[in-house]
Amino acid sequence: MQYSFRLQYDGTLFCGSQLQNNVRTVQGDLEYSISKVFSSKIRVKLSSRTDSGVHAYFQVGTFNVNTSMTTQNMINAINFYLSDDVEIICIHQVKNNNFDPRGDAISRTYTYKLSDSKDLSVLYRQYVTKVKKKIDINIMKLLSSKLVGKHDFASFISSKVPKNSSTKREIFSTSVISDENVIIFSITANSFLHQQIRRIVGSMYRISVGIDNFEVFDDQLLSPKRGKASFVISPKGLTLSNISYKYALECGLPGEKTVSNLH
């Protein structure tokens, strides 16, 4: 039987979401805990990869197991073995057993939080990137609006992206707002490339504080070339905040029609 699940995690102490040898990862913790519950080796598949230090309010995954446990008992049992910085929110049985959390996703939304305030609470230190220079939020808004649509984001990717991979993505929407001395940048797309958002925010930040001029961003976006956006801003301000599926259930997981009718 296949089960989908939604989880949240504080990425501060994780070396990313994807399983790696000899380091702590979200997938590693999940597989350990789920395997403990069912006394067998269980493989987990996640919808989106997040880097070291990146958080998730809304991450989706799946695993397969034959069990008579209720989904609520599964949640309680798995969370019992998980650490305090990661938690399963809900679990749903996939009746058709063919849910692909990555391929079936319609869109993903990330938020990035940064602040130039000297009065920023120390309690935000793991979730907001604090900067010294004064940010012009209107410039941030203008730059973010340029991202909407289909673009080649080669300038904003890391060297880990294979050279033969497509670097074209479609950005559905962006926004920049200010909330209690924190600037929040949100971006929604069909999918993202490695370090794409952190390099975009890094470029927007440099221009908004006067380090670079507007032409730099236009050149990065309209004349894409690997390595142009070299400044990678801190991961701690970045959060995977939503993943959308068709026919979503109450907690955001896909219903059966999603699995059978996505094209």
C-alpha positions as CSV (number, residue, x, y, z in Angstrom):
1,M,0.0,0.0,0.0
2,Q,1.2,3.5,-0.8
3,Y,0.9,6.4,1.6
4,S,1.5,10.1,1.0
5,F,2.3,12.4,3.8
6,R,3.0,16.1,4.6
7,L,5.7,17.1,6.9
8,Q,7.4,20.2,8.3
9,Y,11.0,20.7,9.5
10,D,13.5,23.2,10.8
11,G,16.4,22.8,8.4
12,T,19.0,24.4,10.7
13,L,20.7,21.1,11.8
14,F,20.0,19.1,8.6
15,C,22.5,18.7,5.7
16,G,19.6,19.0,3.3
17,S,16.5,16.9,2.7
18,Q,18.1,14.2,0.4
19,L,19.7,11.1,1.8
20,Q,23.5,11.3,2.1
21,N,26.1,9.1,3.8
22,N,27.4,10.0,7.2
23,V,25.4,13.2,7.6
24,R,22.0,14.0,9.0
25,T,19.3,14.5,6.4
26,V,15.5,14.8,6.5
27,Q,15.1,11.7,4.4
28,G,17.5,9.8,6.6
29,D,15.6,10.7,9.8
30,L,12.2,9.8,8.1
31,E,13.4,6.4,6.9
32,Y,14.9,5.6,10.2
33,S,11.7,6.5,12.1
34,I,9.3,4.8,9.6
35,S,11.4,1.7,9.5
36,K,11.4,1.5,13.3
37,V,7.6,1.7,13.3
38,F,7.1,-1.1,10.8
39,S,10.2,-3.2,11.7
40,S,11.4,-3.2,8.0
41,K,13.5,-1.1,5.7
42,I,11.2,1.6,4.2
43,R,12.3,3.9,1.4
44,V,10.9,7.5,1.4
45,K,10.5,9.7,-1.7
46,L,10.1,13.5,-1.3
47,S,8.6,16.1,-3.6
48,S,11.3,18.7,-3.4
49,R,15.0,18.8,-2.5
50,T,16.0,21.4,0.0
51,D,19.6,22.4,0.8
52,S,21.4,22.5,4.1
53,G,19.8,25.0,6.5
54,V,16.6,25.4,4.4
55,H,13.3,24.9,6.2
56,A,10.0,23.5,5.1
57,Y,6.5,24.4,6.2
58,F,5.0,22.2,3.5
59,Q,6.9,19.2,2.2
60,V,5.3,16.1,0.7
61,G,6.5,12.6,0.5
62,T,5.5,9.0,0.0
63,F,6.4,5.5,1.1
64,N,5.0,2.0,0.7
65,V,4.1,-0.5,3.4
66,N,1.5,-3.1,4.1
67,T,-0.2,-2.4,7.5
68,S,-3.5,-2.4,9.3
69,M,-2.6,0.7,11.3
70,T,-4.9,3.7,11.0
71,T,-3.2,6.8,9.5
72,Q,-3.5,8.7,12.8
73,N,-1.8,5.9,14.7
74,M,0.9,6.0,12.0
75,I,1.4,9.7,12.5
76,N,1.7,9.3,16.2
77,A,4.1,6.4,16.0
78,I,6.4,7.9,13.4
79,N,6.5,11.3,15.2
80,F,7.4,9.4,18.4
81,Y,10.8,8.4,16.8
82,L,11.4,11.7,15.1
83,S,13.4,14.6,16.6
84,D,11.7,17.8,17.6
85,D,12.8,19.6,14.4
86,V,10.8,17.5,12.0
87,E,7.2,16.4,12.2
88,I,4.6,14.5,10.1
89,I,1.5,16.6,9.8
90,C,-0.9,14.2,8.0
91,I,-0.9,10.9,6.1
92,H,-3.2,9.7,3.4
93,Q,-3.5,6.3,1.8
94,V,-3.2,6.4,-2.0
95,K,-5.7,4.0,-3.3
96,N,-4.2,3.7,-6.9
97,N,-0.7,3.3,-5.6
98,N,0.8,5.5,-8.3
99,F,1.3,8.9,-6.7
100,D,4.6,10.6,-7.7
101,P,5.1,13.5,-5.2
102,R,7.6,15.2,-7.5
103,G,6.1,14.6,-10.9
104,D,2.5,15.1,-9.9
105,A,3.1,18.5,-8.3
106,I,1.6,21.5,-10.2
107,S,3.6,24.2,-8.5
108,R,6.0,24.9,-5.6
109,T,6.2,28.1,-3.5
110,Y,9.2,29.2,-1.6
111,T,9.5,32.2,0.7
112,Y,12.7,34.1,1.6
113,K,12.9,36.3,4.6
114,L,15.5,39.0,5.2
115,S,15.8,42.1,7.4
116,D,17.9,45.2,7.6
117,S,16.4,46.1,11.0
118,K,18.8,46.6,14.0
119,D,15.9,45.7,16.3
120,L,15.2,42.3,14.8
121,S,14.5,39.8,17.5
122,V,17.2,37.3,18.2
123,L,14.5,34.6,18.1
124,Y,14.4,35.1,14.3
125,R,18.1,34.4,13.9
126,Q,17.6,30.9,12.3
127,Y,14.8,31.9,10.0
128,V,15.6,35.4,8.8
129,T,18.8,36.5,7.0
130,K,19.9,39.7,8.7
131,V,21.8,42.2,6.5
132,K,23.6,45.4,7.4
133,K,22.8,47.6,4.4
134,K,19.4,49.4,4.1
135,I,17.1,47.6,1.6
136,D,15.0,49.6,-0.9
137,I,11.8,47.4,-0.9
138,N,10.4,49.1,-3.9
139,I,13.5,48.0,-5.9
140,M,12.9,44.5,-4.7
141,K,9.3,44.6,-5.9
142,L,10.3,45.9,-9.3
143,L,13.0,43.2,-9.8
144,S,10.7,40.4,-8.6
145,S,8.1,41.4,-11.2
146,K,10.6,40.8,-14.0
147,L,10.8,37.1,-13.0
148,V,7.2,36.2,-13.9
149,G,6.9,34.2,-17.1
150,K,9.1,31.7,-18.9
151,H,12.8,32.4,-18.6
152,D,16.2,30.7,-18.9
153,F,17.6,30.8,-15.4
154,A,21.1,29.6,-16.3
155,S,22.7,32.7,-14.6
156,F,21.1,31.7,-11.3
157,I,22.1,28.0,-10.9
158,S,24.9,26.3,-9.1
159,S,27.6,24.1,-10.7
160,K,25.8,21.0,-9.4
161,V,23.2,21.4,-12.2
162,P,24.3,19.1,-15.0
163,K,25.4,20.9,-18.2
164,N,22.9,19.0,-20.3
165,S,19.9,19.9,-18.1
166,S,17.3,22.4,-19.2
167,T,17.6,25.6,-17.2
168,K,14.2,27.0,-18.4
169,R,11.5,27.4,-15.8
170,E,8.1,29.2,-15.6
171,I,7.5,31.5,-12.8
172,F,3.8,31.8,-12.0
173,S,3.9,34.6,-9.5
174,T,6.1,36.6,-7.1
175,S,5.5,39.1,-4.3
176,V,7.5,41.2,-1.9
177,I,6.0,42.5,1.3
178,S,7.2,43.9,4.6
179,D,6.0,42.5,7.9
180,E,7.3,43.7,11.3
181,N,10.7,44.7,10.0
182,V,11.0,41.5,7.9
183,I,11.0,41.6,4.1
184,I,9.3,38.5,2.7
185,F,9.9,37.5,-0.9
186,S,7.6,34.7,-2.3
187,I,8.0,32.9,-5.6
188,T,5.8,30.2,-7.2
189,A,6.9,28.1,-10.2
190,N,6.5,24.8,-11.8
191,S,9.9,23.7,-10.4
192,F,13.2,25.2,-9.4
193,L,16.9,24.6,-10.0
194,H,19.6,24.1,-7.4
195,Q,20.4,27.4,-5.7
196,Q,18.1,29.3,-8.1
197,I,16.1,31.2,-5.4
198,R,19.1,32.0,-3.2
199,R,21.0,33.4,-6.2
200,I,18.0,35.4,-7.4
201,V,17.5,36.9,-3.9
202,G,21.2,37.5,-3.7
203,S,21.1,39.5,-6.9
204,M,18.0,41.4,-5.9
205,Y,19.5,42.3,-2.5
206,R,22.8,43.6,-4.1
207,I,20.8,45.9,-6.4
208,S,18.3,47.0,-3.7
209,V,21.2,48.2,-1.5
210,G,23.1,49.9,-4.3
211,I,26.0,47.4,-4.7
212,D,25.0,46.6,-8.3
213,N,22.8,48.5,-10.8
214,F,19.6,47.4,-12.5
215,E,21.4,46.4,-15.7
216,V,23.1,43.6,-13.9
217,F,19.8,41.9,-13.1
218,D,18.5,42.4,-16.6
219,D,21.7,40.9,-18.1
220,Q,21.5,37.9,-15.8
221,L,17.9,37.3,-16.7
222,L,17.8,38.2,-20.4
223,S,21.3,37.0,-21.4
224,P,21.6,33.9,-19.3
225,K,25.1,32.4,-18.7
226,R,26.2,30.1,-16.0
227,G,28.1,31.9,-13.2
228,K,26.7,35.4,-13.8
229,A,24.8,35.5,-10.5
230,S,27.7,34.4,-8.2
231,F,26.4,35.7,-4.9
232,V,24.5,32.9,-3.0
233,I,22.6,34.4,0.0
234,S,22.3,32.4,3.2
235,P,20.0,29.4,3.3
236,K,18.4,30.1,6.6
237,G,16.0,32.7,5.3
238,L,14.5,30.2,2.8
239,T,11.5,28.0,3.4
240,L,9.5,25.6,1.2
241,S,6.1,27.0,2.0
242,N,3.7,25.2,-0.3
243,I,3.3,22.5,-2.9
244,S,0.1,22.4,-5.0
245,Y,-1.7,19.3,-6.4
246,K,-5.0,19.0,-8.2
247,Y,-7.9,17.8,-6.1
248,A,-6.0,18.5,-2.9
249,L,-7.4,17.2,0.4
250,E,-7.9,19.3,3.5
251,C,-4.2,19.1,4.6
252,G,-2.9,19.7,1.0
253,L,-2.2,16.2,0.0
254,P,-3.6,15.0,-3.3
255,G,-6.8,13.0,-3.6
256,E,-7.3,10.0,-5.8
257,K,-8.2,12.1,-8.9
258,T,-4.9,13.9,-8.7
259,V,-3.0,10.6,-9.0
260,S,-5.1,9.3,-12.0
261,N,-5.7,12.5,-13.9
262,L,-2.6,14.6,-13.9
263,H,-1.0,15.0,-17.3
